[in-house]
Amino acid sequence: MKIAVCPGSFDPITVGHLDLVERAAVIFDEVVLCVMVNAEKRPMFSLEERLELARAAVAHLPNARAEACGGLLAAFARDRGACALVKGVRGGADFDWETQMAQINRDLCPTLDTILLPARPEHTHISSTMVREMLRYHQKLDAYIPSGAMSALLRIRQGKV
């Protein structure tokens, strides 16, 4: 069985993130959306809230699930028997960063490959940072948040903005 991990902080999950998971779900037998803790960031949503949003977003995919990870991504992937990490890139800066990360993850787990999928043109401008800003100003989010996660986001954001 070919297992892939799609990692990220998903603060919150966007339609661009979901598009990558859906594309990976066609390629791999199983996809784990890995909601990561990033000590460098101050998330708007707690790990539990981000995990809830991620689970709601991928609920329609029979071969995908969401899990949380507070440690090293390579160890998380190895523990689940994953052969690949799937990451999205929106441009050159993303590509450069993800190439470096791929080498580090490969050093930590030599059997783990990284697949970089280019974002679809209609998603290149979407980021969690942009969505958080739109949340702060109570803007419409239908085009940016997966429909499966929208009701959970609306409920969660009551106390956030």
Phi, psi and omega per residue, in radians:
M1 nan 2.276 3.134
K2 -1.643 2.056 -3.104
I3 -1.999 2.361 3.077
A4 -2.130 2.642 3.072
V5 -2.040 2.271 3.045
C6 -1.898 1.755 -3.056
P7 -1.625 2.763 3.038
G8 2.984 2.974 3.080
S9 -1.478 -0.476 3.045
F10 0.860 1.021 -3.060
D11 -2.047 1.244 -0.019
P12 -1.690 3.084 3.068
I13 -1.156 2.499 -3.127
T14 -2.113 3.015 3.088
V15 -1.122 -0.504 3.065
G16 -1.153 -0.743 3.071
H17 -1.065 -0.827 -3.113
L18 -1.085 -0.677 3.108
D19 -1.009 -0.726 3.111
L20 -1.118 -0.738 3.123
V21 -1.121 -0.751 3.129
E22 -1.105 -0.703 3.102
R23 -1.173 -0.706 3.105
A24 -1.151 -0.611 -3.121
A25 -1.150 -0.376 3.072
V26 -1.379 -0.567 -3.056
I27 -1.491 -0.669 -3.032
F28 -1.907 2.744 3.103
D29 -1.213 -0.611 -3.097
E30 -2.511 2.448 3.114
V31 -2.240 2.284 3.089
V32 -1.939 2.027 3.028
L33 -1.415 1.978 -3.015
C34 -1.760 1.892 3.120
V35 -1.477 1.948 -2.996
M36 -1.685 2.672 2.940
V37 -1.651 2.201 3.107
N38 -2.064 1.893 -3.080
A39 -1.122 -0.308 -3.138
E40 -1.397 -0.266 -3.056
K41 -1.957 2.676 3.013
R42 -1.929 1.683 -3.041
P43 -1.213 2.620 3.023
M44 -1.291 -0.632 -3.084
F45 -1.922 2.515 3.106
S46 -1.180 2.887 3.097
L47 -1.010 -0.738 -3.133
E48 -1.117 -0.693 3.119
E49 -1.195 -0.737 3.115
R50 -1.113 -0.665 3.097
L51 -1.152 -0.727 3.094
E52 -1.064 -0.770 3.112
L53 -1.114 -0.744 3.132
A54 -1.113 -0.755 3.122
R55 -1.099 -0.713 3.114
A56 -1.141 -0.665 -3.109
A57 -1.167 -0.632 -3.077
V58 -1.728 0.095 -3.064
A59 -1.000 -0.476 -3.111
H60 -1.401 -0.126 -3.109
L61 -1.756 1.975 -3.071
P62 -1.152 -0.393 -3.108
N63 -1.920 0.419 3.098
A64 -2.281 2.582 3.071
R65 -2.594 2.847 3.115
A66 -2.023 2.421 3.089
E67 -2.418 2.762 3.099
A68 -1.716 2.637 3.097
C69 -2.452 2.194 3.096
G70 -1.890 0.058 -3.095
G71 -2.060 -2.602 -3.131
L72 -1.319 2.340 3.139
L73 -1.062 -0.745 -3.124
A74 -1.060 -0.697 3.115
A75 -1.180 -0.733 3.096
F76 -1.004 -0.847 -3.126
A77 -1.119 -0.780 3.133
R78 -1.058 -0.760 -3.116
D79 -1.111 -0.413 3.130
R80 -1.722 0.056 3.122
G81 1.278 0.420 -3.113
A82 -1.291 2.518 3.066
C83 -1.788 -0.221 -3.062
A84 -2.623 2.625 2.901
L85 -1.820 2.408 3.086
V86 -2.020 2.149 -3.104
K87 -2.275 2.596 3.102
G88 -1.692 2.583 3.069
V89 -2.256 2.325 3.140
R90 -1.754 -0.290 -3.116
G91 -3.044 -2.964 -3.061
G92 -1.072 -0.704 -3.133
A93 -1.105 -0.760 3.082
D94 -1.052 -0.768 -3.111
F95 -1.057 -0.822 -3.132
D96 -1.050 -0.814 -3.137
W97 -1.107 -0.831 -3.077
E98 -1.191 -0.503 3.065
T99 -1.151 -0.741 3.075
Q100 -1.099 -0.787 3.140
M101 -1.101 -0.647 3.119
A102 -1.061 -0.715 3.126
Q103 -1.139 -0.737 3.132
I104 -1.117 -0.807 3.138
N105 -1.116 -0.615 3.101
R106 -1.200 -0.630 3.068
D107 -1.099 -0.707 -3.114
L108 -1.300 -0.555 -3.113
C109 -2.496 1.604 -3.016
P110 -1.032 -0.342 3.135
T111 -1.576 0.047 -3.058
L112 -1.751 2.056 3.062
D113 -1.726 2.753 3.063
T114 -2.033 2.255 3.081
I115 -1.912 2.164 3.123
L116 -1.782 2.078 3.115
L117 -1.849 2.220 3.092
P118 -1.190 2.437 3.088
A119 -1.128 2.554 3.032
R120 -1.148 2.567 -3.100
P121 -0.923 -0.636 -3.113
E122 -1.260 -0.115 -3.138
H123 -1.986 -0.083 -3.016
T124 -1.115 -0.430 -3.132
H125 -1.571 -0.094 -3.063
I126 -1.606 2.279 3.063
S127 -2.497 2.755 3.068
S128 -1.071 -0.622 3.109
T129 -1.042 -0.798 3.125
M130 -1.111 -0.716 3.136
V131 -1.143 -0.715 3.097
R132 -1.056 -0.707 3.116
E133 -1.130 -0.726 3.100
M134 -1.124 -0.634 3.079
L135 -1.077 -0.759 -3.129
R136 -1.036 -0.555 -3.096
Y137 -1.840 0.295 3.019
H138 0.951 0.796 3.119
Q139 -1.570 2.770 3.119
K140 -1.171 2.336 -3.023
L141 -2.049 0.079 -3.044
D142 -0.944 -0.601 -3.104
A143 -1.431 -0.117 -3.012
Y144 -2.071 -0.399 -3.109
I145 -1.919 2.343 3.103
P146 -0.986 2.432 -3.085
S147 -1.006 -0.625 3.137
G148 -1.116 -0.433 -3.096
A149 -1.723 -0.153 -3.004
M150 -1.086 -0.790 -3.106
S151 -1.137 -0.669 3.096
A152 -1.153 -0.701 3.125
L153 -1.114 -0.760 3.136
L154 -1.070 -0.702 3.116
R155 -1.182 -0.794 -3.091
I156 -1.171 -0.698 -3.019
R157 -1.235 -0.221 3.113
Q158 -0.866 -0.718 -3.108
G159 -1.699 0.067 -3.033
K160 -1.783 -0.453 -3.043
V161 -2.211 nan nan
